[in-house]
């Protein structure tokens, strides 16, 4: 909570670098798509384009070569191909170019883990409100429904419980801000 209010200039949506998000890192190999397109057939040469670079790929059992770099292909019992990460040896569906490593080894993370995380519970409330088709903003009025709408009333009960927790969290923040303001002489003691 040290960096909540007033310690940085402007509004910060996420402290995680945008270039380290999986959704923004478009250069990756998908083993399932490559298999469907026939790139894993022995002797077939595939050309991949990632941004301004081109990679010539071919299969030589058991490896799939991206340029001159081999990536091991592992097949499971159902006949699905997976790559083996070059660093941690995990079985993965996606390998990221140019390092040819998995998401964890490349230091990438999903955007959903960093959006709406400044206040706990807000994202949950917004999702539940969207599920029942009402205004997604927390603390917005909830329309009345008939008694037989059990799913609606169950979700509304969850929303109200989570919003009461949010009120408690916000009152703690207000208390801390008032304490800081008194210490700095902005509010009277």
MORA-V11417 format. One record per residue. N is the residue number from 1. RES is the residue in three letters. D_LAST is the distance of its C-alpha to the last C-alpha in whole Angstrom. Layout:
BEGIN
N_RES_D_LAST + N_RES_D_LAST
END
This chain:
BEGIN
1_UNK_23 + 2_UNK_22 + 3_UNK_24 + 4_UNK_23 + 5_UNK_21 + 6_UNK_21 + 7_UNK_22 + 8_UNK_26 + 9_UNK_27 + 10_UNK_29 + 11_UNK_30 + 12_UNK_31 + 13_UNK_34 + 14_UNK_35 + 15_UNK_35 + 16_UNK_38 + 17_UNK_41 + 18_UNK_43 + 19_UNK_46 + 20_UNK_45 + 21_UNK_46 + 22_UNK_49 + 23_UNK_49 + 24_UNK_49 + 25_UNK_52 + 26_UNK_55 + 27_UNK_57 + 28_UNK_58 + 29_UNK_61 + 30_UNK_62 + 31_UNK_64 + 32_UNK_65 + 33_UNK_65 + 34_UNK_68 + 35_UNK_70 + 36_UNK_70 + 37_UNK_71 + 38_UNK_74 + 39_UNK_72 + 40_UNK_73 + 41_UNK_77 + 42_UNK_79 + 43_UNK_80 + 44_UNK_78 + 45_UNK_76 + 46_UNK_73 + 47_UNK_71 + 48_UNK_67 + 49_UNK_65 + 50_UNK_61 + 51_UNK_60 + 52_UNK_62 + 53_UNK_64 + 54_UNK_67 + 55_UNK_68 + 56_UNK_71 + 57_UNK_71 + 58_UNK_74 + 59_UNK_74 + 60_UNK_76 + 61_UNK_76 + 62_UNK_74 + 63_UNK_71 + 64_UNK_70 + 65_UNK_70 + 66_UNK_68 + 67_UNK_69 + 68_UNK_71 + 69_UNK_68 + 70_UNK_69 + 71_UNK_66 + 72_UNK_68 + 73_UNK_68 + 74_UNK_68 + 75_UNK_69 + 76_UNK_68 + 77_UNK_71 + 78_UNK_70 + 79_UNK_71 + 80_UNK_68 + 81_UNK_67 + 82_UNK_64 + 83_UNK_63 + 84_UNK_63 + 85_UNK_60 + 86_UNK_61 + 87_UNK_58 + 88_UNK_57 + 89_UNK_60 + 90_UNK_59 + 91_UNK_61 + 92_UNK_59 + 93_UNK_60 + 94_UNK_58 + 95_UNK_59 + 96_UNK_57 + 97_UNK_59 + 98_UNK_59 + 99_UNK_58 + 100_UNK_60 + 101_UNK_57 + 102_UNK_55 + 103_UNK_52 + 104_UNK_50 + 105_UNK_52 + 106_UNK_51 + 107_UNK_48 + 108_UNK_47 + 109_UNK_45 + 110_UNK_45 + 111_UNK_43 + 112_UNK_42 + 113_UNK_40 + 114_UNK_38 + 115_UNK_37 + 116_UNK_35 + 117_UNK_33 + 118_UNK_30 + 119_UNK_28 + 120_UNK_31 + 121_UNK_33 + 122_UNK_33 + 123_UNK_36 + 124_UNK_38 + 125_UNK_36 + 126_UNK_38 + 127_UNK_41 + 128_UNK_42 + 129_UNK_41 + 130_UNK_44 + 131_UNK_46 + 132_UNK_46 + 133_UNK_46 + 134_UNK_43 + 135_UNK_40 + 136_UNK_39 + 137_UNK_35 + 138_UNK_33 + 139_UNK_32 + 140_UNK_35 + 141_UNK_37 + 142_UNK_40 + 143_UNK_43 + 144_UNK_45 + 145_UNK_48 + 146_UNK_51 + 147_UNK_51 + 148_UNK_53 + 149_UNK_51 + 150_UNK_50 + 151_UNK_49 + 152_UNK_47 + 153_UNK_45 + 154_UNK_45 + 155_UNK_43 + 156_UNK_41 + 157_UNK_40 + 158_UNK_39 + 159_UNK_37 + 160_UNK_35 + 161_UNK_34 + 162_UNK_33 + 163_UNK_31 + 164_UNK_29 + 165_UNK_29 + 166_UNK_27 + 167_UNK_25 + 168_UNK_24 + 169_UNK_23 + 170_UNK_22 + 171_UNK_19 + 172_UNK_18 + 173_UNK_18 + 174_UNK_16 + 175_UNK_13 + 176_UNK_14 + 177_UNK_13 + 178_UNK_10 + 179_UNK_9 + 180_UNK_11 + 181_UNK_9 + 182_UNK_6 + 183_UNK_8 + 184_UNK_10 + 185_UNK_8 + 186_UNK_9 + 187_UNK_6 + 188_UNK_4 + 189_UNK_0
END
